[in-house]
Amino acid sequence: MVATSPITTQTDNPLQDGRKRAMLLAALYIAQEQFGWLSEEAIQRVAERLNLTVGQVKSTASFYTMFKLQPQGKYRIQVCEGLSCYLVGGAEPIINYIAEKLGIQPGETTPDGKFTLEVVQCLAACGTAPAVKVNDELYENMTFSAIDQLLERLQQEN
Ligand code: FES
């Protein structure tokens, strides 16, 4: 008698199916839009709905930087460090300036939960660099003075 061992095939992982992967990405996107980030509970619900394991959902969510596994600030500030922004003197000086003003490092959220600072590669505003995005709003030709005004305005908003 020959002992048989389980053989792992591509069909054992439902995420090998491109349609299932696309459904998962869409579900994660919607969950994040709804809750602002992907909590354990949100991941669990997505897994149940798509008949996946929590581990499969979590590993996919953690692979893509667009998915946030930690609570995000009310204002998600994205500073571009792409080449165009770098060449006009943006990028690092702007990142450092905002980091110092808010007292946080990239990837962190202020203790009051108001701001999260992120560094991204390109905001598709290379012709009007340096660029910064706050939530869905793009700010171009940024200067330290423009950043001061922007942060001041956001601080005053509820
Ligand atoms: S490189 Fe900064 S917007 Fe494209």
Backbone and ligand atoms as CSV (ligand in chain L), in Angstrom:
chain,resi,resn,atom,element,x,y,z
A,1,MET,N,N,0.843,-1.185,0.000
A,1,MET,CA,C,0.000,0.000,0.000
A,1,MET,C,C,0.889,1.249,0.000
A,2,VAL,N,N,0.533,2.158,-0.816
A,2,VAL,CA,C,1.306,3.390,-0.936
A,2,VAL,C,C,0.614,4.488,-0.152
A,3,ALA,N,N,1.379,5.106,0.749
A,3,ALA,CA,C,0.807,6.217,1.525
A,3,ALA,C,C,0.659,7.441,0.630
A,4,THR,N,N,-0.463,8.070,0.770
A,4,THR,CA,C,-0.659,9.298,-0.012
A,4,THR,C,C,-0.570,10.497,0.919
A,5,SER,N,N,-0.033,11.537,0.446
A,5,SER,CA,C,0.034,12.764,1.239
A,5,SER,C,C,-0.747,13.844,0.510
A,6,PRO,N,N,-1.269,14.751,1.274
A,6,PRO,CA,C,-2.026,15.817,0.608
A,6,PRO,C,C,-1.116,16.607,-0.327
A,7,ILE,N,N,-1.620,16.884,-1.473
A,7,ILE,CA,C,-0.856,17.647,-2.451
A,7,ILE,C,C,-1.495,19.021,-2.578
A,8,THR,N,N,-0.683,20.018,-2.430
A,8,THR,CA,C,-1.200,21.375,-2.569
A,8,THR,C,C,-1.206,21.754,-4.041
A,9,THR,N,N,-2.343,22.165,-4.496
A,9,THR,CA,C,-2.448,22.604,-5.883
A,9,THR,C,C,-2.841,24.072,-5.903
A,10,GLN,N,N,-2.778,24.635,-7.074
A,10,GLN,CA,C,-3.134,26.047,-7.197
A,10,GLN,C,C,-4.585,26.295,-6.800
A,11,THR,N,N,-5.439,25.289,-7.002
A,11,THR,CA,C,-6.850,25.493,-6.697
A,11,THR,C,C,-7.111,25.516,-5.204
A,12,ASP,N,N,-6.115,25.066,-4.366
A,12,ASP,CA,C,-6.291,25.126,-2.917
A,12,ASP,C,C,-6.313,26.571,-2.422
A,13,ASN,N,N,-5.700,27.449,-3.141
A,13,ASN,CA,C,-5.683,28.858,-2.759
A,13,ASN,C,C,-6.664,29.605,-3.659
A,14,PRO,N,N,-7.795,30.015,-3.097
A,14,PRO,CA,C,-8.798,30.683,-3.935
A,14,PRO,C,C,-8.293,31.987,-4.541
A,15,LEU,N,N,-7.231,32.550,-3.965
A,15,LEU,CA,C,-6.723,33.814,-4.504
A,15,LEU,C,C,-5.889,33.627,-5.770
A,16,GLN,N,N,-5.710,32.369,-6.184
A,16,GLN,CA,C,-5.084,32.131,-7.481
A,16,GLN,C,C,-6.050,32.527,-8.601
A,17,ASP,N,N,-7.317,32.575,-8.262
A,17,ASP,CA,C,-8.350,32.977,-9.214
A,17,ASP,C,C,-8.382,34.512,-9.288
A,18,GLY,N,N,-8.093,35.040,-10.464
A,18,GLY,CA,C,-8.019,36.490,-10.641
A,18,GLY,C,C,-9.313,37.204,-10.270
A,19,ARG,N,N,-10.449,36.569,-10.546
A,19,ARG,CA,C,-11.734,37.198,-10.211
A,19,ARG,C,C,-11.909,37.294,-8.700
A,20,LYS,N,N,-11.493,36.259,-8.003
A,20,LYS,CA,C,-11.609,36.260,-6.540
A,20,LYS,C,C,-10.688,37.329,-5.945
A,21,ARG,N,N,-9.489,37.423,-6.514
A,21,ARG,CA,C,-8.542,38.457,-6.050
A,21,ARG,C,C,-9.131,39.852,-6.264
A,22,ALA,N,N,-9.724,40.054,-7.456
A,22,ALA,CA,C,-10.316,41.361,-7.761
A,22,ALA,C,C,-11.462,41.666,-6.799
A,23,MET,N,N,-12.266,40.642,-6.495
A,23,MET,CA,C,-13.365,40.836,-5.542
A,23,MET,C,C,-12.822,41.200,-4.166
A,24,LEU,N,N,-11.747,40.559,-3.781
A,24,LEU,CA,C,-11.160,40.841,-2.473
A,24,LEU,C,C,-10.646,42.276,-2.407
A,25,LEU,N,N,-9.946,42.700,-3.454
A,25,LEU,CA,C,-9.415,44.069,-3.460
A,25,LEU,C,C,-10.556,45.083,-3.411
A,26,ALA,N,N,-11.608,44.820,-4.170
A,26,ALA,CA,C,-12.762,45.734,-4.170
A,26,ALA,C,C,-13.410,45.768,-2.781
A,27,ALA,N,N,-13.555,44.606,-2.170
A,27,ALA,CA,C,-14.180,44.543,-0.847
A,27,ALA,C,C,-13.328,45.280,0.189
A,28,LEU,N,N,-12.016,45.118,0.112
A,28,LEU,CA,C,-11.136,45.811,1.053
A,28,LEU,C,C,-11.218,47.324,0.845
A,29,TYR,N,N,-11.268,47.716,-0.416
A,29,TYR,CA,C,-11.369,49.148,-0.728
A,29,TYR,C,C,-12.651,49.736,-0.143
A,30,ILE,N,N,-13.761,49.042,-0.358
A,30,ILE,CA,C,-15.063,49.522,0.142
A,30,ILE,C,C,-15.057,49.572,1.678
A,31,ALA,N,N,-14.518,48.529,2.301
A,31,ALA,CA,C,-14.474,48.497,3.768
A,31,ALA,C,C,-13.642,49.665,4.299
A,32,GLN,N,N,-12.529,49.931,3.649
A,32,GLN,CA,C,-11.675,51.033,4.098
A,32,GLN,C,C,-12.356,52.383,3.885
A,33,GLU,N,N,-13.053,52.519,2.765
A,33,GLU,CA,C,-13.784,53.764,2.509
A,33,GLU,C,C,-14.834,53.986,3.593
A,34,GLN,N,N,-15.467,52.908,3.994
A,34,GLN,CA,C,-16.546,53.002,4.969
A,34,GLN,C,C,-16.044,53.282,6.381
A,35,PHE,N,N,-14.957,52.624,6.773
A,35,PHE,CA,C,-14.506,52.725,8.167
A,35,PHE,C,C,-13.229,53.553,8.338
A,36,GLY,N,N,-12.585,53.933,7.258
A,36,GLY,CA,C,-11.379,54.743,7.352
A,36,GLY,C,C,-10.105,53.922,7.451
A,37,TRP,N,N,-10.239,52.685,7.867
A,37,TRP,CA,C,-9.097,51.760,7.948
A,37,TRP,C,C,-9.645,50.348,8.067
A,38,LEU,N,N,-8.753,49.359,8.010
A,38,LEU,CA,C,-9.198,47.968,8.029
A,38,LEU,C,C,-8.915,47.366,9.399
A,39,SER,N,N,-9.925,47.383,10.231
A,39,SER,CA,C,-9.801,46.799,11.567
A,39,SER,C,C,-9.864,45.274,11.472
A,40,GLU,N,N,-9.566,44.614,12.593
A,40,GLU,CA,C,-9.681,43.143,12.645
A,40,GLU,C,C,-11.103,42.721,12.294
A,41,GLU,N,N,-12.065,43.478,12.795
A,41,GLU,CA,C,-13.468,43.161,12.540
A,41,GLU,C,C,-13.797,43.296,11.050
A,42,ALA,N,N,-13.304,44.345,10.434
A,42,ALA,CA,C,-13.567,44.542,9.001
A,42,ALA,C,C,-12.938,43.413,8.182
A,43,ILE,N,N,-11.730,43.030,8.559
A,43,ILE,CA,C,-11.055,41.940,7.845
A,43,ILE,C,C,-11.825,40.631,8.006
A,44,GLN,N,N,-12.288,40.401,9.222
A,44,GLN,CA,C,-13.071,39.196,9.510
A,44,GLN,C,C,-14.340,39.152,8.648
A,45,ARG,N,N,-15.010,40.290,8.546
A,45,ARG,CA,C,-16.263,40.340,7.774
A,45,ARG,C,C,-16.004,40.121,6.288
A,46,VAL,N,N,-14.933,40.721,5.780
A,46,VAL,CA,C,-14.586,40.513,4.370
A,46,VAL,C,C,-14.280,39.042,4.122
A,47,ALA,N,N,-13.540,38.438,5.051
A,47,ALA,CA,C,-13.184,37.019,4.908
A,47,ALA,C,C,-14.444,36.154,4.867
A,48,GLU,N,N,-15.376,36.433,5.769
A,48,GLU,CA,C,-16.619,35.647,5.812
A,48,GLU,C,C,-17.414,35.805,4.524
A,49,ARG,N,N,-17.528,37.045,4.070
A,49,ARG,CA,C,-18.326,37.311,2.864
A,49,ARG,C,C,-17.754,36.634,1.624
A,50,LEU,N,N,-16.429,36.570,1.560
A,50,LEU,CA,C,-15.798,36.022,0.353
A,50,LEU,C,C,-15.337,34.582,0.542
A,51,ASN,N,N,-15.700,34.010,1.694
A,51,ASN,CA,C,-15.325,32.627,1.969
A,51,ASN,C,C,-13.806,32.416,1.892
A,52,LEU,N,N,-13.101,33.331,2.523
A,52,LEU,CA,C,-11.641,33.252,2.594
A,52,LEU,C,C,-11.240,33.160,4.067
A,53,THR,N,N,-9.992,32.827,4.318
A,53,THR,CA,C,-9.520,32.840,5.701
A,53,THR,C,C,-9.099,34.263,6.073
A,54,VAL,N,N,-9.087,34.534,7.352
A,54,VAL,CA,C,-8.633,35.848,7.823
A,54,VAL,C,C,-7.184,36.074,7.378
A,55,GLY,N,N,-6.389,35.020,7.423
A,55,GLY,CA,C,-4.988,35.124,7.013
A,55,GLY,C,C,-4.854,35.512,5.540
A,56,GLN,N,N,-5.688,34.954,4.690
A,56,GLN,CA,C,-5.623,35.304,3.263
A,56,GLN,C,C,-5.989,36.769,3.057
A,57,VAL,N,N,-6.995,37.226,3.766
A,57,VAL,CA,C,-7.425,38.620,3.609
A,57,VAL,C,C,-6.367,39.556,4.172
A,58,LYS,N,N,-5.860,39.199,5.346
A,58,LYS,CA,C,-4.865,40.061,5.995
A,58,LYS,C,C,-3.572,40.138,5.187
A,59,SER,N,N,-3.145,39.031,4.637
A,59,SER,CA,C,-1.885,39.072,3.881
A,59,SER,C,C,-2.054,39.902,2.610
A,60,THR,N,N,-3.217,39.862,2.009
A,60,THR,CA,C,-3.460,40.698,0.826
A,60,THR,C,C,-3.507,42.166,1.232
A,61,ALA,N,N,-4.233,42.454,2.309
A,61,ALA,CA,C,-4.357,43.846,2.755
A,61,ALA,C,C,-3.005,44.433,3.140
A,62,SER,N,N,-2.163,43.622,3.757
A,62,SER,CA,C,-0.869,44.156,4.196
A,62,SER,C,C,0.125,44.299,3.046
A,63,PHE,N,N,-0.159,43.639,1.908
A,63,PHE,CA,C,0.746,43.739,0.760
A,63,PHE,C,C,0.633,45.104,0.075
A,64,TYR,N,N,-0.571,45.657,0.045
A,64,TYR,CA,C,-0.809,46.912,-0.670
A,64,TYR,C,C,-0.744,48.096,0.288
A,65,THR,N,N,0.100,49.079,-0.043
A,65,THR,CA,C,0.245,50.226,0.858
A,65,THR,C,C,-1.023,51.076,0.921
A,66,MET,N,N,-1.901,50.933,-0.064
A,66,MET,CA,C,-3.133,51.741,-0.039
A,66,MET,C,C,-4.088,51.276,1.065
A,67,PHE,N,N,-3.875,50.075,1.561
A,67,PHE,CA,C,-4.740,49.587,2.632
A,67,PHE,C,C,-4.087,49.859,3.978
A,68,LYS,N,N,-4.878,50.412,4.884
A,68,LYS,CA,C,-4.375,50.814,6.196
A,68,LYS,C,C,-4.885,49.874,7.272
A,69,LEU,N,N,-3.950,49.295,8.000
A,69,LEU,CA,C,-4.311,48.354,9.054
A,69,LEU,C,C,-4.283,49.006,10.434
A,70,GLN,N,N,-4.053,50.297,10.457
A,70,GLN,CA,C,-4.076,51.073,11.697
A,70,GLN,C,C,-5.051,52.233,11.512
A,71,PRO,N,N,-5.635,52.713,12.602
A,71,PRO,CA,C,-6.526,53.882,12.479
A,71,PRO,C,C,-5.777,55.058,11.842
A,72,GLN,N,N,-6.472,55.777,10.994
A,72,GLN,CA,C,-5.871,56.916,10.306
A,72,GLN,C,C,-6.422,58.221,10.871
A,73,GLY,N,N,-5.638,59.268,10.721
A,73,GLY,CA,C,-6.089,60.580,11.161
A,73,GLY,C,C,-7.244,61.069,10.303
A,74,LYS,N,N,-7.951,62.057,10.824
A,74,LYS,CA,C,-9.053,62.649,10.059
A,74,LYS,C,C,-8.524,63.200,8.740
A,75,TYR,N,N,-7.333,63.794,8.806
A,75,TYR,CA,C,-6.695,64.317,7.599
A,75,TYR,C,C,-5.467,63.471,7.289
A,76,ARG,N,N,-5.521,62.811,6.166
A,76,ARG,CA,C,-4.411,61.962,5.723
A,76,ARG,C,C,-3.559,62.795,4.766
A,77,ILE,N,N,-2.417,63.235,5.243
A,77,ILE,CA,C,-1.544,64.101,4.446
A,77,ILE,C,C,-0.520,63.240,3.720
A,78,GLN,N,N,-0.573,63.288,2.409
A,78,GLN,CA,C,0.380,62.532,1.599
A,78,GLN,C,C,1.354,63.522,0.962
A,79,VAL,N,N,2.618,63.328,1.215
A,79,VAL,CA,C,3.646,64.187,0.633
A,79,VAL,C,C,4.407,63.369,-0.400
A,80,CYS,N,N,4.522,63.944,-1.581
A,80,CYS,CA,C,5.197,63.234,-2.666
A,80,CYS,C,C,6.715,63.353,-2.540
A,81,GLU,N,N,7.373,62.221,-2.695
A,81,GLU,CA,C,8.845,62.239,-2.721
A,81,GLU,C,C,9.345,61.762,-4.085
A,82,GLY,N,N,8.482,61.868,-5.089
A,82,GLY,CA,C,8.869,61.454,-6.433
A,82,GLY,C,C,9.903,62.392,-7.040
A,83,LEU,N,N,10.412,61.998,-8.179
A,83,LEU,CA,C,11.527,62.728,-8.803
A,83,LEU,C,C,11.202,64.193,-9.097
A,84,SER,N,N,10.038,64.457,-9.672
A,84,SER,CA,C,9.693,65.841,-10.028
A,84,SER,C,C,9.640,66.716,-8.783
A,85,CYS,N,N,9.048,66.206,-7.739
A,85,CYS,CA,C,8.961,66.977,-6.501
A,85,CYS,C,C,10.357,67.153,-5.887
A,86,TYR,N,N,11.144,66.125,-5.989
A,86,TYR,CA,C,12.518,66.191,-5.472
A,86,TYR,C,C,13.330,67.255,-6.212
A,87,LEU,N,N,13.187,67.281,-7.546
A,87,LEU,CA,C,13.991,68.200,-8.358
A,87,LEU,C,C,13.662,69.668,-8.122
A,88,VAL,N,N,12.452,69.959,-7.694
A,88,VAL,CA,C,12.116,71.362,-7.416
A,88,VAL,C,C,12.278,71.695,-5.931
A,89,GLY,N,N,12.961,70.829,-5.239
A,89,GLY,CA,C,13.290,71.136,-3.845
A,89,GLY,C,C,12.220,70.730,-2.856
A,90,GLY,N,N,11.227,69.987,-3.314
A,90,GLY,CA,C,10.163,69.547,-2.402
A,90,GLY,C,C,10.612,68.302,-1.678
A,91,ALA,N,N,9.763,67.328,-1.696
A,91,ALA,CA,C,10.053,66.023,-1.104
A,91,ALA,C,C,10.559,66.135,0.325
A,92,GLU,N,N,11.821,65.813,0.532
A,92,GLU,CA,C,12.339,65.705,1.896
A,92,GLU,C,C,12.159,66.966,2.738
A,93,PRO,N,N,12.485,68.161,2.198
A,93,PRO,CA,C,12.274,69.353,3.040
A,93,PRO,C,C,10.808,69.508,3.467
A,94,ILE,N,N,9.882,69.199,2.572
A,94,ILE,CA,C,8.460,69.333,2.920
A,94,ILE,C,C,8.046,68.256,3.917
A,95,ILE,N,N,8.514,67.049,3.693
A,95,ILE,CA,C,8.202,65.963,4.639
A,95,ILE,C,C,8.713,66.341,6.029
A,96,ASN,N,N,9.968,66.789,6.078
A,96,ASN,CA,C,10.550,67.157,7.378
A,96,ASN,C,C,9.829,68.338,8.017
A,97,TYR,N,N,9.427,69.285,7.185
A,97,TYR,CA,C,8.743,70.478,7.693
A,97,TYR,C,C,7.414,70.095,8.335
A,98,ILE,N,N,6.627,69.287,7.613
A,98,ILE,CA,C,5.320,68.869,8.145
A,98,ILE,C,C,5.512,67.975,9.369
A,99,ALA,N,N,6.479,67.076,9.299
A,99,ALA,CA,C,6.742,66.179,10.430
A,99,ALA,C,C,7.063,66.987,11.683
A,100,GLU,N,N,7.887,68.009,11.512
A,100,GLU,CA,C,8.254,68.828,12.664
A,100,GLU,C,C,7.059,69.618,13.190
A,101,LYS,N,N,6.278,70.175,12.256
A,101,LYS,CA,C,5.114,70.970,12.675
A,101,LYS,C,C,4.090,70.115,13.434
A,102,LEU,N,N,3.903,68.890,12.977
A,102,LEU,CA,C,2.890,68.030,13.599
A,102,LEU,C,C,3.458,67.175,14.738
A,103,GLY,N,N,4.785,67.107,14.814
A,103,GLY,CA,C,5.409,66.298,15.873
A,103,GLY,C,C,5.260,64.809,15.652
A,104,ILE,N,N,5.175,64.414,14.396
A,104,ILE,CA,C,5.072,62.982,14.076
A,104,ILE,C,C,6.011,62.659,12.919
A,105,GLN,N,N,6.281,61.395,12.754
A,105,GLN,CA,C,7.088,60.917,11.638
A,105,GLN,C,C,6.160,60.335,10.568
A,106,PRO,N,N,6.651,60.211,9.335
A,106,PRO,CA,C,5.831,59.568,8.298
A,106,PRO,C,C,5.336,58.197,8.775
A,107,GLY,N,N,4.074,57.949,8.526
A,107,GLY,CA,C,3.462,56.687,8.954
A,107,GLY,C,C,2.751,56.818,10.299
A,108,GLU,N,N,2.953,57.950,10.953
A,108,GLU,CA,C,2.339,58.133,12.278
A,108,GLU,C,C,1.131,59.063,12.199
A,109,THR,N,N,0.343,58.989,13.273
A,109,THR,CA,C,-0.851,59.830,13.418
A,109,THR,C,C,-0.681,60.670,14.677
A,110,THR,N,N,-1.121,61.909,14.615
A,110,THR,CA,C,-1.011,62.772,15.802
A,110,THR,C,C,-1.870,62.196,16.931
A,111,PRO,N,N,-1.466,62.416,18.185
A,111,PRO,CA,C,-2.210,61.850,19.318
A,111,PRO,C,C,-3.690,62.242,19.339
A,112,ASP,N,N,-4.013,63.407,18.795
A,112,ASP,CA,C,-5.432,63.815,18.784
A,112,ASP,C,C,-6.216,63.168,17.637
A,113,GLY,N,N,-5.522,62.340,16.838
A,113,GLY,CA,C,-6.203,61.630,15.758
A,113,GLY,C,C,-6.569,62.509,14.578
A,114,LYS,N,N,-5.981,63.671,14.507
A,114,LYS,CA,C,-6.370,64.603,13.439
A,114,LYS,C,C,-5.569,64.405,12.149
A,115,PHE,N,N,-4.265,64.162,12.273
A,115,PHE,CA,C,-3.424,64.077,11.078
A,115,PHE,C,C,-2.622,62.773,11.027
A,116,THR,N,N,-2.566,62.219,9.830
A,116,THR,CA,C,-1.647,61.115,9.549
A,116,THR,C,C,-0.730,61.603,8.433
A,117,LEU,N,N,0.549,61.380,8.601
A,117,LEU,CA,C,1.520,61.813,7.584
A,117,LEU,C,C,2.027,60.599,6.816
A,118,GLU,N,N,1.975,60.710,5.496
A,118,GLU,CA,C,2.447,59.615,4.643
A,118,GLU,C,C,3.361,60.169,3.563
A,119,VAL,N,N,4.275,59.335,3.132
A,119,VAL,CA,C,5.142,59.688,2.014
A,119,VAL,C,C,4.756,58.785,0.851
A,120,VAL,N,N,4.513,59.390,-0.299
A,120,VAL,CA,C,4.110,58.607,-1.470
A,120,VAL,C,C,5.054,58.907,-2.635
A,121,GLN,N,N,4.969,58.104,-3.652
A,121,GLN,CA,C,5.914,58.230,-4.768
A,121,GLN,C,C,5.517,59.232,-5.835
A,122,CYS,N,N,4.248,59.373,-6.134
A,122,CYS,CA,C,3.839,60.358,-7.128
A,122,CYS,C,C,2.358,60.620,-6.962
A,123,LEU,N,N,1.994,61.886,-7.024
A,123,LEU,CA,C,0.583,62.261,-6.888
A,123,LEU,C,C,0.004,62.694,-8.230
A,124,ALA,N,N,0.708,62.384,-9.298
A,124,ALA,CA,C,0.266,62.725,-10.654
A,124,ALA,C,C,0.104,64.233,-10.829
A,125,ALA,N,N,0.982,64.979,-10.182
A,125,ALA,CA,C,0.982,66.431,-10.329
A,125,ALA,C,C,2.412,66.892,-10.573
A,126,CYS,N,N,3.127,66.131,-11.362
A,126,CYS,CA,C,4.561,66.380,-11.562
A,126,CYS,C,C,4.827,67.763,-12.171
A,127,GLY,N,N,3.909,68.239,-13.014
A,127,GLY,CA,C,4.100,69.539,-13.663
A,127,GLY,C,C,3.922,70.703,-12.719
A,128,THR,N,N,3.318,70.472,-11.579
A,128,THR,CA,C,3.093,71.536,-10.605
A,128,THR,C,C,3.657,71.143,-9.241
A,129,ALA,N,N,4.774,70.438,-9.315
A,129,ALA,CA,C,5.450,69.994,-8.088
A,129,ALA,C,C,6.041,71.197,-7.344
A,130,PRO,N,N,6.241,71.060,-6.039
A,130,PRO,CA,C,5.959,69.901,-5.202
A,130,PRO,C,C,4.473,69.801,-4.831
A,131,ALA,N,N,4.043,68.564,-4.687
A,131,ALA,CA,C,2.625,68.317,-4.456
A,131,ALA,C,C,2.380,67.623,-3.122
A,132,VAL,N,N,1.236,67.961,-2.573
A,132,VAL,CA,C,0.767,67.366,-1.318
A,132,VAL,C,C,-0.713,67.067,-1.504
A,133,LYS,N,N,-1.162,65.984,-0.930
A,133,LYS,CA,C,-2.578,65.645,-1.005
A,133,LYS,C,C,-3.111,65.474,0.407
A,134,VAL,N,N,-4.270,66.036,0.658
A,134,VAL,CA,C,-4.937,65.834,1.947
A,134,VAL,C,C,-6.270,65.163,1.644
A,135,ASN,N,N,-6.412,63.956,2.141
A,135,ASN,CA,C,-7.552,63.109,1.783
A,135,ASN,C,C,-7.675,63.083,0.255
A,136,ASP,N,N,-8.744,63.602,-0.313
A,136,ASP,CA,C,-8.878,63.534,-1.781
A,136,ASP,C,C,-8.507,64.837,-2.468
A,137,GLU,N,N,-8.001,65.808,-1.710
A,137,GLU,CA,C,-7.724,67.105,-2.304
A,137,GLU,C,C,-6.223,67.304,-2.559
A,138,LEU,N,N,-5.927,67.715,-3.781
A,138,LEU,CA,C,-4.533,67.904,-4.189
A,138,LEU,C,C,-4.107,69.355,-4.028
A,139,TYR,N,N,-2.896,69.571,-3.518
A,139,TYR,CA,C,-2.325,70.917,-3.380
A,139,TYR,C,C,-1.011,70.929,-4.141
A,140,GLU,N,N,-0.899,71.922,-5.043
A,140,GLU,CA,C,0.268,71.959,-5.934
A,140,GLU,C,C,1.149,73.171,-5.629
A,141,ASN,N,N,2.352,73.154,-6.203
A,141,ASN,CA,C,3.321,74.243,-6.026
A,141,ASN,C,C,3.482,74.601,-4.545
A,142,MET,N,N,3.616,73.594,-3.727
A,142,MET,CA,C,3.640,73.832,-2.287
A,142,MET,C,C,4.921,74.528,-1.827
A,143,THR,N,N,4.708,75.425,-0.891
A,143,THR,CA,C,5.813,76.126,-0.231
A,143,THR,C,C,5.613,75.944,1.272
A,144,PHE,N,N,6.607,76.312,2.065
A,144,PHE,CA,C,6.447,76.225,3.511
A,144,PHE,C,C,5.288,77.118,3.966
A,145,SER,N,N,5.200,78.297,3.329
A,145,SER,CA,C,4.123,79.217,3.704
A,145,SER,C,C,2.756,78.627,3.369
A,146,ALA,N,N,2.641,77.975,2.209
A,146,ALA,CA,C,1.370,77.344,1.830
A,146,ALA,C,C,1.031,76.195,2.785
A,147,ILE,N,N,2.046,75.498,3.234
A,147,ILE,CA,C,1.821,74.405,4.193
A,147,ILE,C,C,1.326,74.974,5.519
A,148,ASP,N,N,1.947,76.078,5.941
A,148,ASP,CA,C,1.497,76.719,7.187
A,148,ASP,C,C,0.015,77.061,7.109
A,149,GLN,N,N,-0.375,77.672,5.993
A,149,GLN,CA,C,-1.782,78.077,5.831
A,149,GLN,C,C,-2.701,76.863,5.801
A,150,LEU,N,N,-2.269,75.840,5.100
A,150,LEU,CA,C,-3.080,74.630,4.983
A,150,LEU,C,C,-3.279,73.984,6.356
A,151,LEU,N,N,-2.198,73.800,7.090
A,151,LEU,CA,C,-2.309,73.157,8.401
A,151,LEU,C,C,-3.127,73.988,9.370
A,152,GLU,N,N,-2.947,75.299,9.277
A,152,GLU,CA,C,-3.720,76.192,10.146
A,152,GLU,C,C,-5.212,76.044,9.871
A,153,ARG,N,N,-5.559,76.020,8.572
A,153,ARG,CA,C,-6.972,75.882,8.194
A,153,ARG,C,C,-7.523,74.547,8.685
A,154,LEU,N,N,-6.761,73.467,8.483
A,154,LEU,CA,C,-7.231,72.136,8.890
A,154,LEU,C,C,-7.350,72.024,10.406
A,155,GLN,N,N,-6.443,72.685,11.130
A,155,GLN,CA,C,-6.510,72.663,12.597
A,155,GLN,C,C,-7.804,73.304,13.086
A,156,GLN,N,N,-8.245,74.329,12.354
A,156,GLN,CA,C,-9.437,75.069,12.793
A,156,GLN,C,C,-10.740,74.359,12.432
A,157,GLU,N,N,-10.664,73.454,11.450
A,157,GLU,CA,C,-11.875,72.733,11.057
A,157,GLU,C,C,-12.195,71.666,12.103
A,158,ASN,N,N,-13.466,71.412,12.283
A,158,ASN,CA,C,-13.863,70.379,13.249
A,158,ASN,C,C,-13.766,69.001,12.668
L,1,FES,S1,S,6.754,63.278,-8.617
L,1,FES,FE1,FE,5.621,64.447,-7.199
L,1,FES,S2,S,3.698,64.596,-8.164
L,1,FES,FE2,FE,4.787,63.323,-9.502
